[in-house]
């Protein structure tokens, strides 16, 4: 690894690790210890797990002596069977020990050891692992925010994570829904060599698309409210079978965090409970809800290949907030909400997961999940890219997930 690359990795390490601590700073020790549902994790666990990643996959292979008590290897291992057992995920909120301060001290020990190792220089394998670890931590930064949002939403006090505006970057606004046409044909999908990507973003390959149209903005709260008022949650013909079952069993009547009162609808946000903003993107919807809305609107969800092809222009422009630089051909592609696609999460042609435990990062989850594209207002700056493949099960609603429509052309 050359000196310039090494300096950049060292700088990125300091920046990303500091950003995690900045996101956790508004939270009390009590906030950071609680777990509101099996799919979410305590903030304290996120901080410890991302630290465990560097200790396990970088420092130990580099010969650095253990920096944590032996139980940490189980407590903060998420799903890496190749390196040992894991603590029961739904029970992470029971881990009152180590304390908040002990986790902070653990992060400091690992950061100091990483700084010393980075100063000495890394071989190519360890350098690649550090890069994966940084992107991994950025993923957990977004999870930290969505998980704490769910936790605070369960509190009758409707507490705010931070004060301020609820407006996401690149919100749809009051603009009418317009469509962008794509001619289809053979298009290149996936990440090409030479830029960072997760292993599931490649190999790059050709795929055939029929002509299609894609909405130039996301579905808004006002538009989704029209679906509700038209009996959308009471019309089984709009729903996939499993979606209709979820509606009945879980009593869904609106997106997660929406609440109807005598004076109108409200939505819980990271800034507390606020009146529902009609022009904001409708978020916290499941795949089932996104699909049902699309049917009601006389459209469909895009495939992930259509979504990626619609963003292929090389001419970038900057967005506000935490969003990345993207092309304006389809506003709000990035920076507002992750967008459900109709594509099942599966391997690209020729995909092979990396060898060893780190190969468990993406490949083993290619079952019973759907792909989301874009990014959200909680995605760290620089983390979004055109080929990024996020994925969640179809009933997931606690993530910042929204709806972009598509339809066949001709």
C-alpha positions as CSV (number, residue, x, y, z in Angstrom):
1,X,0.0,0.0,0.0
2,X,1.5,3.3,-1.0
3,X,1.9,6.2,1.4
4,X,-0.8,8.4,0.0
5,X,-3.4,5.7,0.1
6,X,-2.3,4.8,3.7
7,X,-2.7,8.5,4.8
8,X,-6.2,8.6,3.3
9,X,-7.3,5.4,5.0
10,X,-6.0,6.8,8.3
11,X,-7.8,10.0,7.9
12,X,-11.0,8.2,6.9
13,X,-10.7,6.0,10.0
14,X,-10.5,9.0,12.4
15,X,-13.5,10.7,10.6
16,X,-15.8,7.7,10.5
17,X,-15.1,6.7,14.1
18,X,-15.7,10.2,15.3
19,X,-19.0,10.4,13.4
20,X,-20.3,7.4,15.3
21,X,-19.6,9.1,18.6
22,X,-21.2,12.3,17.4
23,X,-24.4,10.5,16.5
24,X,-24.4,8.8,19.9
25,X,-23.6,12.0,21.8
26,X,-27.3,13.3,22.2
27,X,-28.2,10.0,23.9
28,X,-28.1,9.2,27.6
29,X,-26.5,6.0,28.9
30,X,-30.1,4.8,29.5
31,X,-31.0,5.6,25.9
32,X,-28.0,3.7,24.6
33,X,-28.8,0.5,26.5
34,X,-32.4,-0.2,25.6
35,X,-33.7,-2.3,22.7
36,X,-37.2,-1.7,21.4
37,X,-37.7,-4.8,19.2
38,X,-35.7,-7.8,18.0
39,X,-34.7,-6.2,14.7
40,X,-33.2,-3.2,16.4
41,X,-30.1,-3.0,18.5
42,X,-29.1,-0.7,21.4
43,X,-26.8,2.2,20.5
44,X,-24.2,0.9,22.9
45,X,-24.2,-2.4,21.0
46,X,-23.7,-0.7,17.7
47,X,-20.7,1.2,19.1
48,X,-19.2,-2.0,20.6
49,X,-19.9,-4.2,17.5
50,X,-18.2,-1.8,15.0
51,X,-15.2,-1.8,17.4
52,X,-15.2,-5.6,17.6
53,X,-15.1,-5.7,13.8
54,X,-11.8,-3.9,13.7
55,X,-10.4,-5.9,16.6
56,X,-11.4,-9.2,15.0
57,X,-10.8,-8.7,11.3
58,X,-7.8,-6.3,11.4
59,X,-6.0,-6.1,14.7
60,X,-5.9,-9.8,15.5
61,X,-4.7,-10.9,12.0
62,X,-2.0,-8.2,12.4
63,X,-0.8,-9.9,15.6
64,X,-2.1,-7.3,18.1
65,X,-2.9,-8.8,21.5
66,X,-6.5,-9.0,22.6
67,X,-7.9,-5.6,23.7
68,X,-11.2,-6.9,25.2
69,X,-12.5,-9.4,27.7
70,X,-13.2,-12.9,26.2
71,X,-17.0,-12.6,26.4
72,X,-16.9,-9.6,24.1
73,X,-16.2,-12.0,21.2
74,X,-19.6,-13.5,21.7
75,X,-21.6,-10.5,22.9
76,X,-20.6,-8.2,20.0
77,X,-20.4,-10.7,17.1
78,X,-23.5,-10.1,15.0
79,X,-23.7,-13.1,12.6
80,X,-20.1,-14.2,11.7
81,X,-20.3,-18.0,12.4
82,X,-16.7,-18.4,11.1
83,X,-15.3,-16.6,14.1
84,X,-17.4,-18.1,16.8
85,X,-20.8,-18.0,18.6
86,X,-23.1,-14.9,18.9
87,X,-25.2,-13.6,21.7
88,X,-29.0,-13.9,21.0
89,X,-29.9,-10.9,18.8
90,X,-33.4,-10.2,20.4
91,X,-31.7,-10.1,23.8
92,X,-29.1,-7.5,23.2
93,X,-31.0,-5.0,25.4
94,X,-30.2,-7.3,28.4
95,X,-26.5,-6.5,28.0
96,X,-26.4,-3.9,30.8
97,X,-22.7,-4.8,31.2
98,X,-20.3,-3.6,29.9
99,X,-21.5,-0.1,30.8
100,X,-21.6,2.9,28.5
101,X,-18.3,4.1,29.8
102,X,-16.6,0.7,29.4
103,X,-17.7,0.6,25.8
104,X,-16.3,4.1,25.3
105,X,-13.0,2.8,26.8
106,X,-13.1,-0.2,24.5
107,X,-13.5,2.0,21.5
108,X,-10.6,4.2,22.7
109,X,-8.3,1.2,23.1
110,X,-9.0,-0.2,19.7
111,X,-8.7,3.2,18.1
112,X,-5.3,3.7,19.6
113,X,-4.2,0.3,18.4
114,X,-5.6,1.0,14.9
115,X,-3.8,4.3,14.8
116,X,-0.5,2.7,15.6
117,X,-1.0,0.0,13.0
118,X,-2.0,2.5,10.4
119,X,1.1,4.5,11.1
120,X,3.2,1.4,10.5
121,X,1.5,0.6,7.2
122,X,-0.8,-2.2,6.2
123,X,-0.5,-4.9,3.6
124,X,-3.1,-5.0,0.8
125,X,-5.3,-7.5,2.6
126,X,-5.5,-5.6,5.8
127,X,-6.0,-2.3,4.0
128,X,-9.0,-3.8,2.2
129,X,-10.4,-5.0,5.5
130,X,-10.1,-1.5,7.0
131,X,-12.0,-0.1,4.1
132,X,-14.8,-2.7,4.5
133,X,-14.8,-1.9,8.2
134,X,-15.3,1.8,7.6
135,X,-18.2,1.2,5.2
136,X,-19.6,-1.3,7.7
137,X,-19.5,1.3,10.4
138,X,-21.3,3.8,8.2
139,X,-24.0,1.3,7.7
140,X,-24.3,1.0,11.5
141,X,-24.5,4.8,11.8
142,X,-27.7,4.7,9.8
143,X,-29.0,1.8,11.8
144,X,-28.1,3.7,15.0
145,X,-30.5,6.5,13.9
146,X,-33.3,4.3,12.7
147,X,-33.1,2.0,15.8
148,X,-33.1,4.9,18.2
149,X,-36.0,6.4,16.3
150,X,-38.0,3.3,16.9
151,X,-37.0,3.2,20.6
152,X,-38.0,6.8,21.2
153,X,-41.3,6.4,19.3
154,X,-42.4,3.9,22.0
155,X,-42.1,6.5,24.7
156,X,-45.4,8.3,25.6
157,X,-43.4,11.5,26.0
158,X,-42.6,11.5,22.3
159,X,-39.0,12.6,23.0
160,X,-36.8,14.1,20.3
161,X,-33.4,12.7,19.4
162,X,-32.4,16.2,18.4
163,X,-34.3,19.5,17.9
164,X,-34.6,20.9,14.4
165,X,-36.3,20.6,11.1
166,X,-37.8,17.3,9.9
167,X,-37.3,18.1,6.2
168,X,-35.1,15.5,4.5
169,X,-32.6,16.3,1.8
170,X,-34.2,16.5,-1.7
171,X,-37.8,16.1,-0.5
172,X,-40.3,15.9,-3.4
173,X,-42.0,19.2,-2.5
174,X,-45.2,20.2,-4.3
175,X,-44.0,19.4,-7.8
176,X,-46.3,17.3,-10.0
177,X,-45.4,13.7,-10.7
178,X,-43.5,13.5,-13.9
179,X,-42.1,10.5,-15.7
180,X,-38.7,9.9,-17.3
181,X,-38.6,7.5,-20.2
182,X,-35.8,4.9,-20.8
183,X,-35.4,3.2,-24.1
184,X,-34.3,-0.1,-22.6
185,X,-32.0,-2.3,-24.5
186,X,-28.8,-4.0,-23.2
187,X,-27.4,-2.0,-20.2
188,X,-24.5,-2.5,-17.9
189,X,-25.4,-3.2,-14.3
190,X,-23.2,-3.5,-11.2
191,X,-19.9,-2.0,-10.0
192,X,-16.9,-1.9,-12.4
193,X,-13.4,-2.5,-11.0
194,X,-11.6,0.6,-9.7
195,X,-14.0,2.0,-7.2
196,X,-15.1,0.8,-3.8
197,X,-18.2,-1.4,-3.6
198,X,-19.5,-4.2,-1.4
199,X,-19.1,-7.7,-2.9
200,X,-22.8,-8.0,-3.7
201,X,-22.6,-5.1,-6.1
202,X,-20.6,-7.1,-8.7
203,X,-19.6,-8.5,-11.0
204,X,-20.7,-5.9,-13.6
205,X,-22.8,-7.6,-16.2
206,X,-25.1,-6.9,-19.1
207,X,-28.9,-7.2,-18.8
208,X,-31.8,-6.6,-21.2
209,X,-34.4,-4.1,-20.3
210,X,-37.6,-3.4,-22.1
211,X,-38.6,0.3,-22.5
212,X,-40.0,1.7,-19.3
213,X,-40.9,4.9,-17.5
214,X,-39.8,5.9,-14.0
215,X,-41.2,8.6,-11.7
216,X,-38.9,11.6,-11.2
217,X,-39.7,11.9,-7.6
218,X,-40.9,9.8,-4.6
219,X,-44.5,9.3,-3.6
220,X,-45.5,12.0,-1.1
221,X,-47.4,11.9,2.2
222,X,-50.4,13.6,0.5
223,X,-50.5,11.0,-2.2
224,X,-50.2,8.1,0.3
225,X,-52.9,9.6,2.4
226,X,-55.2,9.5,-0.6
227,X,-54.5,5.8,-0.9
228,X,-55.5,5.4,2.8
229,X,-58.7,7.5,2.4
230,X,-59.6,5.4,-0.7
231,X,-59.7,2.3,1.5
232,X,-56.3,1.1,0.5
233,X,-55.8,-1.0,3.7
234,X,-59.3,-2.6,3.3
235,X,-59.0,-3.8,-0.3
236,X,-57.5,-7.2,-0.6
237,X,-57.3,-7.0,-4.4
238,X,-54.4,-4.5,-4.1
239,X,-52.3,-6.7,-1.9
240,X,-49.9,-9.6,-2.3
241,X,-51.2,-12.6,-0.3
242,X,-48.5,-12.3,2.4
243,X,-49.0,-8.5,2.5
244,X,-52.7,-8.9,3.1
245,X,-52.0,-11.3,5.9
246,X,-49.6,-8.8,7.5
247,X,-52.2,-6.0,7.2
248,X,-54.7,-8.2,9.1
249,X,-52.4,-9.7,11.7
250,X,-50.5,-6.5,12.5
251,X,-53.4,-4.2,12.1
252,X,-51.6,-1.9,9.7
253,X,-53.7,1.2,8.8
254,X,-50.9,3.7,7.8
255,X,-47.1,3.8,7.6
256,X,-45.2,3.2,10.8
257,X,-45.1,6.3,13.0
258,X,-48.2,7.9,11.5
259,X,-51.1,8.7,13.9
260,X,-54.5,10.2,13.2
261,X,-55.9,12.6,15.8
262,X,-58.9,14.9,15.9
263,X,-56.9,17.8,14.4
264,X,-55.2,15.7,11.6
265,X,-52.4,13.3,11.0
266,X,-49.0,13.4,12.8
267,X,-45.7,11.6,12.2
268,X,-43.0,10.7,14.8
269,X,-39.6,11.9,13.6
270,X,-36.1,12.1,15.1
271,X,-37.2,15.6,16.1
272,X,-40.3,14.4,18.0
273,X,-43.9,14.1,16.9
274,X,-44.8,16.6,14.2
275,X,-47.8,17.4,12.0
276,X,-47.7,15.3,8.8
277,X,-46.1,17.3,6.0
278,X,-48.0,16.7,2.8
279,X,-45.1,17.4,0.5
280,X,-42.6,15.2,2.3
281,X,-41.9,11.6,1.0
282,X,-44.0,8.9,2.5
283,X,-41.5,6.7,4.5
284,X,-41.5,3.8,6.8
285,X,-43.5,1.6,4.5
286,X,-43.0,-2.1,3.9
287,X,-42.5,-3.7,0.5
288,X,-46.0,-4.9,0.8
289,X,-47.4,-1.4,1.3
290,X,-45.2,0.0,-1.5
291,X,-46.4,-2.7,-3.9
292,X,-50.1,-2.2,-2.9
293,X,-49.8,1.6,-3.4
294,X,-48.2,1.1,-6.8
295,X,-51.1,-1.2,-7.9
296,X,-53.6,1.4,-6.6
297,X,-51.8,4.1,-8.6
298,X,-51.9,2.1,-11.8
299,X,-48.2,1.6,-11.8
300,X,-45.6,-0.8,-10.4
301,X,-42.3,-0.7,-8.5
302,X,-39.1,-0.5,-10.6
303,X,-36.7,-3.4,-10.9
304,X,-33.3,-2.7,-9.4
305,X,-31.9,-2.8,-12.9
306,X,-34.3,-0.2,-14.1
307,X,-33.5,2.0,-11.1
308,X,-29.8,1.7,-11.8
309,X,-30.1,2.3,-15.5
310,X,-32.2,5.5,-14.8
311,X,-29.2,7.0,-13.0
312,X,-26.5,6.2,-15.5
313,X,-25.7,9.7,-16.7
314,X,-22.2,10.8,-15.7
315,X,-23.1,14.4,-14.9
316,X,-23.2,14.9,-11.1
317,X,-24.5,17.7,-8.9
318,X,-24.4,18.2,-5.1
319,X,-27.4,17.6,-2.8
320,X,-27.8,19.2,0.5
321,X,-27.7,17.4,3.9
322,X,-25.9,14.0,4.1
323,X,-26.7,12.9,0.5
324,X,-24.1,12.0,-2.1
325,X,-23.5,13.7,-5.4
326,X,-25.8,12.3,-8.1
327,X,-27.3,13.1,-11.4
328,X,-30.5,15.3,-11.5
329,X,-32.3,13.3,-14.3
330,X,-34.6,11.8,-11.6
331,X,-34.8,14.1,-8.6
332,X,-34.8,12.5,-5.1
333,X,-33.1,9.4,-6.3
334,X,-30.8,9.9,-3.4
335,X,-30.9,11.6,0.0
336,X,-34.6,11.3,0.9
337,X,-35.5,7.6,1.4
338,X,-34.4,4.1,0.4
339,X,-36.7,3.0,-2.4
340,X,-38.2,-0.5,-2.7
341,X,-37.7,-2.3,-6.0
342,X,-39.5,-5.4,-7.2
343,X,-36.2,-7.3,-7.4
344,X,-35.5,-10.2,-5.0
345,X,-32.1,-10.0,-3.4
346,X,-30.0,-12.5,-5.2
347,X,-26.5,-13.0,-6.6
348,X,-25.4,-11.4,-9.8
349,X,-24.1,-13.8,-12.6
350,X,-20.6,-14.9,-11.6
351,X,-20.8,-13.7,-8.0
352,X,-18.5,-15.4,-5.5
353,X,-18.4,-14.3,-1.8
354,X,-15.0,-13.6,-0.4
355,X,-13.2,-16.4,1.4
356,X,-13.3,-16.7,5.2
357,X,-15.7,-15.3,7.8
358,X,-15.7,-11.8,6.2
359,X,-17.4,-13.5,3.2
360,X,-20.5,-13.8,5.4
361,X,-21.1,-10.1,5.1
362,X,-23.6,-10.2,2.2
363,X,-23.9,-13.5,0.4
364,X,-25.6,-15.6,3.0
365,X,-28.5,-13.2,3.2
366,X,-29.6,-13.7,-0.5
367,X,-32.9,-15.2,0.4
368,X,-36.4,-13.9,1.2
369,X,-35.4,-10.3,0.9
370,X,-36.0,-7.4,-1.6
371,X,-33.5,-4.9,-2.9
372,X,-33.7,-1.2,-2.1
373,X,-31.8,1.5,-4.0
374,X,-30.7,5.1,-3.4
375,X,-30.1,6.3,0.1
376,X,-31.9,8.1,2.9
377,X,-31.6,11.4,4.8
378,X,-29.8,9.3,7.5
379,X,-27.2,7.8,5.1
380,X,-23.7,9.1,5.8
381,X,-22.2,11.5,3.3
382,X,-20.3,9.7,0.6
383,X,-21.8,6.3,1.4
384,X,-24.5,6.4,-1.3
385,X,-23.7,5.2,-4.9
386,X,-25.5,4.1,-8.0
387,X,-24.7,0.4,-7.6
388,X,-25.4,0.1,-3.8
389,X,-27.8,-2.8,-3.0
390,X,-29.5,-2.4,0.3
391,X,-31.9,-5.2,1.3
392,X,-34.6,-6.0,3.8
393,X,-37.4,-8.5,4.3
394,X,-40.7,-7.4,2.7
395,X,-42.4,-6.7,6.1
396,X,-39.7,-4.3,7.3
397,X,-41.0,-0.8,8.1
398,X,-38.6,0.7,10.7
399,X,-36.1,1.7,8.0
400,X,-36.4,5.0,6.1
401,X,-38.0,3.3,3.1
402,X,-40.2,5.0,0.5
403,X,-41.8,4.5,-2.9
404,X,-40.8,5.3,-6.5
405,X,-43.2,4.3,-9.2
406,X,-42.4,2.8,-12.6
407,X,-44.5,1.5,-15.5
408,X,-44.0,-0.2,-18.8
409,X,-43.6,2.1,-21.8
410,X,-45.8,0.9,-24.7
